[in-house]
């Protein structure tokens, strides 16, 4: 099996790069704010009224990070101590230990500016029983002036509470519009104080109604909705969305096992829309399409999925002739009273998801629901990131086209806590993901969508052609700006004459066969016997998602440089195997730069020993000719690739 180790050593001047040629993975869409995923907001939160709150933070990075935490209470902000998060780990926080009994919102920032993911779970004892119920939701990455919440009811024994977080230094003036099922819209004006959280009861505004909600503000805010039923025996919660879309996906869903499922569709437009729902089943049978229906302007519609497709595990795709919002609510009864959970949907599939909360101990069940909306089978990887980051596990699977798969955390990580990371392993084949948790023998449960940060690209960051009398060398650097490890990065060069006619093609691979997020690797493509008609070239890049990360066993322990009497620039040194396995054919890859940090050329060579046992060292000597810019080298970077 091939593995990889990299060491970067800088000489004289820093490595500065520019980016071009964007190709690769699809960009992601964020349904709940377009901010940097290093900052998170949680509008709902309480340690009063019999509630307990747990905040979960996922650090998917390969390095540890530090987070600052601010609680926004009804009396103003309170700053909590900074907390450290190990690499690839889950951290949980109980605000009661700091706040006592309070209602609050939360702001969490990664001080290093790296992506993290945050969600919040709340628990309470059901009145008149010994049972516990709960609800939870992912946070949002930025405030916004407009929010939509498809679900909402103050009828049928429900309480419906709108939670608005104002992280600004001045009050926010909000217009709350209830889109009432069967009646039409009604608008109410509210004010939320600076750096605080306000709570509004739907029944106080419109009485006992079913309604979707739209929140518009003169300041950027965050909106959530919490609902309770039967004297709070049942409850669920969800963030809102800032992005109406003609398509919404709902990964979780079942009408089996005693569950009742409802899809809530909000039409915020001033015109009628037609709505189409497709159910994708977990038994991998053909998708089922519900007959289309129409929705009036500014309205809400409720669909009971059990009436359409009983006794099935399923996902749903909701499409409309105009931009809409879709949520899903589910209810069940384990014999001690009705419980429920709900979540907003997502408008587009993505390549990677983070799910901060998760537990398979103390009576908790954690289920990961993965929807494949593609027309082909897709490979996925599910990773569980533990509190220490040192006992993480992962597995891979394949999901047939247009279907849903369900994974129980306890099957791979029993009696533990963990965040989840779910990735598509097939480039251009994005997926959907949610997480459902149950506890107390399913006396309660909660659910949330996964978070998909903005995904970068695997791209050619720099390239420089060097031509001699007969040949053309294209030296370059590829950078992995995605959040996944990639492998088999292939660079194809096409050569043209002045009239754009193709006169040849060549290809090559990066020197590093596996590249982790933020890694870069040199490459070279050689075109022999260049025709006289040659005028210019173009580059294209292809790659695969890697199931494993790079290995760091082989390191550079010394290096030096000199120019010989023929003008060749040499980098010599020693590499050592610090690992516990033998590594073969250790390749030393070097990127050379001038005094301005511009790429001059790249080169690779091997250590003198073909095989390195644990603790063993070997020397290397890499040199470039004057025609490659040997006389202009001001800095170089060394990277190591090897096999074991």
C-alpha atoms as one frame of an Amber mdcrd trajectory, in Angstrom:
protein
   0.000   0.000   0.000   1.372   3.408  -0.898   1.570   6.028   1.825   2.913
   9.546   1.941   5.008  11.789   4.124   5.692  15.489   3.628   8.056  17.960
   5.250   8.247  21.581   4.193  11.530  23.418   4.888  11.867  27.101   4.003
  15.075  28.857   2.938  15.695  32.618   2.994  12.240  33.811   1.873   8.680
  32.619   2.567   6.654  30.497   0.158   4.246  32.874  -1.564   1.767  31.579
  -4.105  -0.986  32.892  -6.356  -4.031  30.937  -7.514  -5.437  30.329 -10.967
  -7.079  27.626 -13.120 -10.020  26.782 -10.818 -11.156  23.242 -11.586 -12.405
  20.296  -9.542 -15.158  19.873  -6.957 -18.481  21.641  -7.011 -18.882  24.726
  -4.846 -21.271  24.332  -1.949 -24.448  26.185  -1.126 -25.165  27.413   2.378
 -28.806  27.497   3.455 -28.223  29.381   6.678 -25.838  32.264   6.054 -22.786
  32.759   3.856 -20.248  33.528   6.557 -16.869  31.999   7.247 -17.381  28.653
   8.992 -14.923  29.721  11.695 -17.748  31.772  13.318 -21.040  30.268  14.519
 -24.297  31.542  16.046 -26.922  29.622  18.054 -30.108  31.674  18.528 -31.860
  29.253  20.921 -30.515  28.237  24.320 -31.699  28.037  27.925 -30.682  26.656
  31.294 -33.870  28.035  32.907 -37.465  26.699  32.954 -36.211  23.145  33.525
 -33.991  23.073  30.395 -30.416  21.858  30.045 -28.320  22.813  27.023 -25.343
  21.015  25.498 -23.202  22.719  22.827 -21.128  20.445  20.572 -18.140  21.729
  18.573 -16.475  19.690  15.832 -12.882  20.400  14.813 -12.297  18.580  11.489
  -8.866  20.158  10.960  -5.576  18.264  11.065  -4.349  20.653  13.781  -5.776
  21.768  17.120  -7.636  25.086  17.358  -8.835  27.508  20.045 -12.394  28.856
  20.305 -13.761  31.939  22.048 -17.354  31.747  23.332 -19.795  34.605  23.975
 -23.219  34.086  25.574 -25.780  36.760  24.646 -28.310  36.985  27.470 -31.346
  39.167  28.046 -29.113  41.454  30.137 -26.200  41.599  27.692 -23.182  39.564
  26.541 -21.063  37.370  28.855 -17.630  36.154  27.768 -16.682  32.546  28.554
 -13.072  31.343  28.744 -11.298  30.237  25.550 -11.283  26.467  25.004  -8.846
  24.280  23.066 -10.060  21.648  20.591  -7.743  18.752  19.639  -7.327  17.971
  15.947 -10.171  15.983  14.355 -12.223  15.877  17.551 -15.515  16.628  19.279
 -15.816  19.002  22.265 -18.986  19.444  24.337 -19.863  22.344  26.620 -22.569
  22.699  29.310 -23.422  26.420  29.637 -25.162  25.861  33.014 -21.733  25.532
  34.636 -21.031  29.167  33.712 -24.435  30.853  33.351 -26.610  29.230  36.008
 -30.278  29.575  34.994 -30.644  31.895  31.987 -32.063  32.230  28.484 -29.269
  32.945  26.022 -27.906  32.829  22.494 -24.319  31.862  21.712 -21.520  33.041
  19.435 -18.470  30.784  18.904 -15.352  31.804  16.992 -12.301  29.776  15.978
  -9.419  32.122  16.740  -7.212  30.577  14.038  -9.886  31.239  11.387 -10.169
  27.555  10.465 -13.489  25.820   9.681 -15.366  24.251  12.602 -18.977  23.105
  13.023 -21.318  23.790  15.956 -24.737  22.551  17.059 -26.849  22.698  20.203
 -29.058  20.136  21.950 -31.581  20.929  24.705 -33.196  18.504  27.158 -36.038
  18.729  29.686 -38.055  16.410  31.924 -41.546  15.873  30.589 -44.167  17.147
  33.080 -45.933  14.394  34.980 -43.562  11.648  33.768 -40.062  10.347  34.403
 -39.261  10.709  30.687 -36.860  13.149  29.028 -37.479  14.884  25.704 -35.124
  17.087  23.695 -34.565  19.062  20.551 -31.492  20.224  18.689 -30.269  22.157
  15.711 -27.168  23.068  13.800 -26.011  26.649  14.260 -25.612  29.223  11.486
 -22.447  30.813  10.144 -23.612  34.402   9.756 -26.487  36.736  10.565 -28.810
  37.829   7.768 -31.586  40.395   7.330 -34.156  37.858   6.096 -35.048  34.362
   7.385 -37.697  31.761   6.473 -39.160  28.985   8.660 -41.509  26.603   6.864
 -42.883  24.808   9.959 -44.938  26.541  12.643 -48.133  25.848  14.553 -49.937
  27.226  17.594 -52.811  24.821  16.920 -53.340  21.112  17.806 -51.922  21.619
  21.296 -48.648  23.174  20.036 -46.710  26.112  21.421 -44.595  27.834  18.757
 -41.768  30.168  19.791 -39.699  32.342  17.456 -36.158  32.972  18.757 -34.291
  35.973  17.319 -30.632  36.623  18.129 -29.337  40.154  17.564 -25.503  40.166
  17.641 -25.335  43.888  16.753 -24.495  46.844  18.994 -27.858  48.514  18.276
 -31.504  47.309  18.378 -32.948  45.341  15.450 -36.386  46.283  14.106 -38.043
  43.121  12.806 -41.148  42.523  10.684 -42.549  39.044  11.366 -44.922  37.709
   8.710 -47.013  34.606   9.441 -48.077  32.825   6.230 -51.198  31.171   7.630
 -52.413  27.927   6.079 -55.803  28.521   4.451 -55.898  32.261   5.272 -52.907
  34.231   3.974 -50.208  36.451   5.511 -50.290  38.721   8.614 -47.326  40.920
   9.685 -46.261  42.108  13.160 -43.411  44.456  14.112 -40.974  43.536  16.916
 -37.796  45.025  18.418 -34.801  42.964  19.608 -32.302  44.726  21.881 -28.592
  44.962  21.038 -26.388  41.912  21.749 -29.332  39.932  23.090 -31.954  37.269
  22.398 -35.732  37.815  22.194 -38.520  35.188  22.244 -41.946  35.606  20.615
 -44.983  33.329  21.066 -46.899  32.780  17.813 -50.217  32.372  19.650 -49.939
  35.901  21.065 -49.923  37.247  17.513 -52.286  35.023  15.489 -53.975  32.659
  17.937 -54.294  28.918  17.166 -53.093  28.598  13.549 -50.743  26.632  11.276
 -48.288  29.037   9.661 -44.870  29.438   8.112 -42.804  32.429   9.213 -40.762
  35.095   7.444 -38.533  37.429   9.484 -37.228  40.668   7.949 -34.947  43.010
   9.889 -33.075  46.273   9.433 -30.069  44.559  11.075 -28.479  41.210  10.313
 -29.935  38.698  12.820 -30.393  34.939  13.351 -33.800  33.223  13.609 -34.811
  29.817  14.993 -38.143  28.249  15.854 -38.961  25.939  18.776 -42.259  24.041
  19.101 -43.743  22.079  22.016 -46.893  19.980  22.380 -48.966  18.280  25.066
 -47.638  20.366  27.978 -44.116  19.965  26.529 -44.187  16.192  26.425 -43.124
  16.660  22.789 -40.811  19.270  21.272 -38.645  20.072  18.273 -36.591  22.941
  16.898 -34.917  24.148  13.706 -32.898  27.008  12.351 -34.377  29.046   9.541
 -32.975  29.407   6.054 -31.926  32.499   4.108 -32.225  30.794   0.716 -35.575
  29.952  -0.901 -34.866  27.512  -3.715 -36.733  25.647  -6.442 -35.308  22.397
  -4.985 -35.040  21.159  -1.386 -33.705  17.843  -0.080 -34.767  16.084   3.161
 -32.384  13.202   3.969 -34.178  11.858   7.073 -37.657  10.385   6.954 -39.675
   7.293   7.782 -43.295   6.197   7.934 -42.309   2.840   9.502 -41.412   1.846
  13.101 -44.348   3.823  14.492 -43.268   7.178  13.013 -45.520   9.798  11.413
 -43.791  12.130   8.973 -44.909  15.551   7.725 -43.340  17.742   5.038 -43.998
  21.471   5.452 -43.702  23.634   2.329 -43.593  27.437   2.435 -44.311  29.561
  -0.658 -42.953  33.063   0.114 -43.694  34.369  -3.380 -46.369  36.766  -4.518
 -47.550  34.175  -7.057 -48.847  30.590  -7.117 -46.348  27.732  -7.487 -46.620
  24.056  -8.475 -44.880  21.600  -6.131 -43.500  18.126  -6.921 -42.235  15.656
  -4.278 -40.070  12.595  -5.040 -39.461   9.940  -2.359 -36.109   8.075  -2.451
 -36.309   4.809  -0.527 -33.772   3.024   1.686 -34.600  -0.402   0.202 -33.051
   0.966  -3.029 -36.275   0.463  -5.020 -37.369   2.978  -7.655 -38.142   6.546
  -6.506 -41.840   7.372  -6.073 -43.236  10.708  -7.264 -46.218  12.285  -5.525
 -48.847  13.892  -7.790 -48.069  17.624  -8.080 -50.101  20.214  -6.192 -50.342
  24.008  -6.281 -49.778  26.548  -3.499 -51.229  30.069  -3.368 -48.947  33.088
  -2.909 -47.517  33.613   0.606 -48.883  30.339   1.926 -48.018  27.134   3.816
 -48.905  23.527   2.948 -48.659  20.364   5.107 -48.139  16.911   3.546 -48.531
  13.739   5.641 -46.032  11.353   4.074 -47.665   8.273   5.659 -50.657   8.843
   3.354 -48.380   8.760   0.279 -45.919   5.980   1.152 -46.658   4.032   4.352
 -44.202   1.768   6.197 -41.039   2.976   4.436 -37.664   4.522   5.304 -37.099
   7.322   2.824 -35.635  10.660   1.830 -37.471  13.335  -0.120 -36.742  15.793
  -2.904 -39.125  18.772  -3.080 -39.224  20.780  -6.309 -41.359  23.752  -7.291
 -41.987  26.120 -10.182 -40.772  28.986  -7.966 -38.400  29.294  -4.983 -39.798
  27.664  -1.820 -38.665  26.388   1.603 -39.208  22.833   2.868 -38.948  21.298
   6.341 -39.748  17.884   7.750 -41.269  16.999  11.145 -41.537  13.481  12.600
 -43.510  12.147  15.588 -43.520   8.815  17.468 -44.650   7.292  20.764 -42.612
   4.689  22.663 -45.576   4.068  24.978 -44.826   6.920  27.369 -46.182   9.785
  25.240 -45.620  11.445  21.894 -42.138  12.780  21.029 -40.868  14.510  17.906
 -38.055  16.122  15.962 -37.812  18.390  12.930 -35.292  20.007  10.603 -35.023
  22.426   7.728 -34.043  20.873   4.403 -31.140  21.836   2.141 -31.321  23.312
  -1.375 -28.350  21.459  -2.901 -26.182  18.374  -2.320 -22.515  18.742  -1.380
 -19.310  16.700  -1.185 -18.680  16.808   2.576 -20.722  17.250   5.782 -19.956
  17.824   9.454 -22.346  16.727  12.248 -21.045  17.985  15.618 -23.232  16.071
  18.122 -23.302  12.292  18.419 -23.324   9.660  21.163 -23.628   5.872  21.446
 -23.321   5.712  25.266 -25.662   6.360  28.225 -28.721   5.137  26.329 -28.210
   7.345  23.242 -28.661   6.156  19.657 -27.071   8.166  16.828 -28.108   7.556
  13.221 -26.535   9.120  10.138 -28.886   9.447   7.145 -27.192   9.809   3.747
 -29.195  10.580   0.606 -27.782   9.943  -2.870 -29.766  12.115  -5.325 -27.478
  11.223  -8.248 -28.374   8.931 -11.132 -25.395   6.694 -10.336 -24.120   4.776
  -7.312 -21.835   6.851  -5.064 -19.062   5.822  -2.662 -19.045   7.494   0.755
 -16.783   7.643   3.808 -18.151   8.155   7.342 -15.665   9.206  10.062 -16.381
   9.431  13.800 -14.248  12.077  15.559 -13.939  11.368  19.302 -13.305  13.883
  22.138  -9.589  13.069  22.242  -9.219  12.868  18.465  -7.046   9.776  19.037
  -9.628   6.980  18.876 -11.307   8.010  15.633 -12.756   5.379  13.321 -14.117
   5.425   9.779 -15.784   3.147   7.268 -16.772   3.301   3.621 -19.882   2.185
   1.759 -21.720   2.501  -1.552 -25.216   3.965  -1.934 -27.287   3.111  -5.041
 -28.654   5.894  -7.244 -31.584   7.967  -5.917 -31.825   6.199  -2.577 -31.140
   6.620   1.166 -28.777   4.752   3.523 -28.848   4.702   7.348 -25.836   4.129
   9.644 -25.864   3.438  13.403 -22.859   4.944  15.232 -22.879   2.060  17.738
 -22.069  -0.420  14.958 -18.615   1.115  14.481 -18.066   3.173  17.655 -19.986
   1.716  20.627 -20.225   3.354  24.061 -18.657   6.660  23.077 -19.231  10.257
  22.036 -18.223  11.557  18.612 -18.841  14.093  15.888 -19.360  12.744  12.379
 -17.788  13.632   9.056 -19.447  12.292   5.895 -17.757  12.540   2.491 -18.574
  11.588  -1.063 -15.632   9.697  -2.556 -16.664  10.303  -6.149 -15.751  13.664
  -7.679 -18.807  15.440  -9.060 -21.211  13.158  -7.115 -22.492  15.274  -4.179
 -24.737  13.835  -1.456 -27.078  14.994   1.344 -26.703  14.228   5.044 -28.607
  14.511   8.369 -28.215  13.080  11.860 -30.956  11.762  14.188 -30.394  11.008
  17.902 -32.698   9.196  20.364 -32.446   8.586  24.109 -34.378   7.111  27.040
 -35.520   4.117  24.972 -36.755   6.686  22.430 -38.725   8.703  24.947 -37.185
  11.656  23.111 -34.995  12.586  20.181 -33.646  15.361  18.013 -32.423  15.814
  14.451 -30.412  18.236  12.346 -28.965  18.684   8.894 -25.216  18.415   8.428
 -23.049  21.428   7.738 -21.188  21.639   4.435 -18.548  24.381   4.377 -17.652
  26.167   1.200 -15.564  23.701  -0.743 -12.444  24.818  -2.581 -10.741  23.162
  -5.520  -7.768  21.046  -6.412  -6.089  23.477  -8.750  -2.895  24.338 -10.581
  -1.645  27.165  -8.413   1.452  27.962 -10.481   3.093  26.820 -13.710   6.140
  27.825 -15.724   7.172  26.547 -19.164  10.907  26.075 -19.906  11.791  25.482
 -23.571  15.117  24.411 -25.041  15.993  23.583 -28.632  13.878  20.423 -28.885
  11.792  20.037 -25.726   9.304  21.896 -23.573   9.209  21.327 -19.798   6.131
  22.528 -17.916   6.972  22.895 -14.223   4.121  23.565 -11.808   2.553  23.317
  -8.376  -0.858  21.813  -7.590  -2.655  22.877  -4.406  -5.468  21.014  -2.608
  -7.871  23.706  -1.408 -10.640  21.207  -0.662 -11.498  19.762   2.735 -10.713
  16.189   1.643  -7.547  14.237   0.953  -7.069  13.545  -2.754  -4.926  11.123
  -4.749  -3.954  10.271  -8.340  -3.821  13.970  -9.262  -3.366  13.906 -13.038
  -2.264  16.891 -15.144  -2.979  16.773 -18.879  -1.267  19.230 -21.225  -2.612
  19.964 -24.710  -0.380  21.788 -27.227  -1.673  24.047 -30.038  -0.429  25.966
 -33.038  -1.362  29.603 -33.662  -4.668  28.618 -35.292  -5.757  26.614 -32.197
  -5.153  23.274 -33.926  -4.042  20.531 -31.524  -0.509  19.365 -32.355   0.151
  17.109 -29.369  -0.679  16.147 -25.807   1.252  14.875 -22.791   0.376  14.195
 -19.163   1.849  13.497 -15.766   1.038  13.198 -12.066   1.943  15.222  -9.011
   5.055  13.997  -7.195   2.961  13.500  -4.058   0.468  10.732  -4.706  -1.756
  11.769  -1.766  -2.470  15.395  -0.873  -4.239  16.397   2.332  -6.254  19.654
   2.655  -3.934  22.673   2.246  -1.138  20.469   0.823   0.661  21.362  -2.392
   2.806  19.239  -4.683   5.145  19.868  -7.623   4.662  18.307 -11.055   6.406
  18.293 -14.419   5.131  17.526 -17.915   7.698  17.000 -20.716   6.939  17.487
 -24.429   9.745  15.981 -26.585  10.493  17.065 -30.153   8.303  20.156 -30.103
   7.091  20.976 -33.667   8.075  24.315 -35.165   4.349  25.166 -35.376   3.976
  25.094 -31.547   2.377  28.288 -30.198   0.810  27.684 -26.750  -0.595  25.037
 -24.365  -3.439  24.460 -21.905  -3.563  22.374 -18.699  -6.398  20.304 -17.217
  -6.482  18.503 -13.879  -8.278  15.351 -12.658  -8.112  13.550  -9.325  -9.803
  11.085  -6.971 -10.877  11.390  -3.343  -8.493   9.477  -1.048  -9.815   7.311
   1.785  -6.550   7.758   3.732  -4.435  10.744   4.707  -0.747  11.216   4.068
   1.890   9.581   6.248   4.453  11.767   8.053   7.024   9.139   9.056   9.888
  10.188   6.753  11.412  13.576   7.613  14.317  15.766   6.494  16.840  16.023
   9.328  19.444  18.157   7.515  19.913  19.975   4.220  22.308  22.393   2.511
  22.866  23.845  -0.967  25.703  24.863  -3.307  26.420  25.640  -6.978  29.000
  23.482  -8.756  31.549  24.563 -11.393  29.084  23.758 -14.206  26.425  26.093
 -12.807  24.149  23.340 -11.411  22.332  24.208  -8.181  22.485  21.296  -5.687
  20.353  20.623  -2.621  21.818  17.831  -0.521  20.773  16.419   2.815  19.597
  13.510   4.924  16.155  12.001   5.422  15.147   9.667   8.263  12.318   7.213
   8.873  10.817   8.139  12.251   7.968   5.663  11.884   7.442   2.056  12.922
   7.236   0.607   9.389   9.763   0.184   6.612   9.372   2.683   3.755  10.613
   2.043   0.202  11.765   4.411  -2.536  11.662   7.661  -0.587  11.321  10.428
  -3.167  12.688  13.901  -2.410  10.649  16.580  -4.244  11.877  20.172  -4.426
  10.233  23.448  -5.524  12.715  26.247  -6.398  11.871  29.975  -6.260  13.516
  33.292  -7.045  13.940  36.260  -4.676  10.380  37.464  -5.432   8.883  34.069
  -4.539   8.138  33.208  -8.176   8.322  29.590  -9.327  11.548  28.740 -11.154
  11.354  24.956 -11.521  10.742  21.650  -9.739  12.793  18.491  -9.412  12.687
  15.116  -7.670  15.218  12.441  -6.793  15.453   9.392  -4.513  17.432   8.658
  -1.391  20.563   6.550  -1.855  18.962   3.630  -0.005  15.970   2.028  -1.728
  14.474   0.972   1.608  14.372   2.734   5.007  13.778   0.655   8.122  12.425
   2.330  11.274  15.057   4.749  12.596  17.243   4.446   9.488  18.588   7.432
   7.499  19.837   8.006   3.952  21.308  10.915   1.980  20.079  12.626  -1.188
  21.444  14.997  -3.836  19.110  16.959  -6.136  20.379  19.347  -8.794  18.934
  21.579 -11.529  20.767  22.947 -14.606  21.350  26.627 -15.432  18.563  26.497
 -18.056  16.055  25.792 -15.257  17.072  28.929 -13.338  19.891  27.577 -11.168
  21.525  31.020 -10.923  18.282  32.657  -9.698  17.368  30.301  -6.799  16.700
  32.198  -3.585  14.576  29.652  -1.704  13.443  26.064  -1.984  10.861  23.777
  -0.400  11.444  20.057   0.250   8.636  17.488   0.262   8.973  13.732   0.821
   6.948  10.941  -0.784   7.490   7.251  -0.040   6.031   3.749  -0.216   5.698
   1.124   2.497
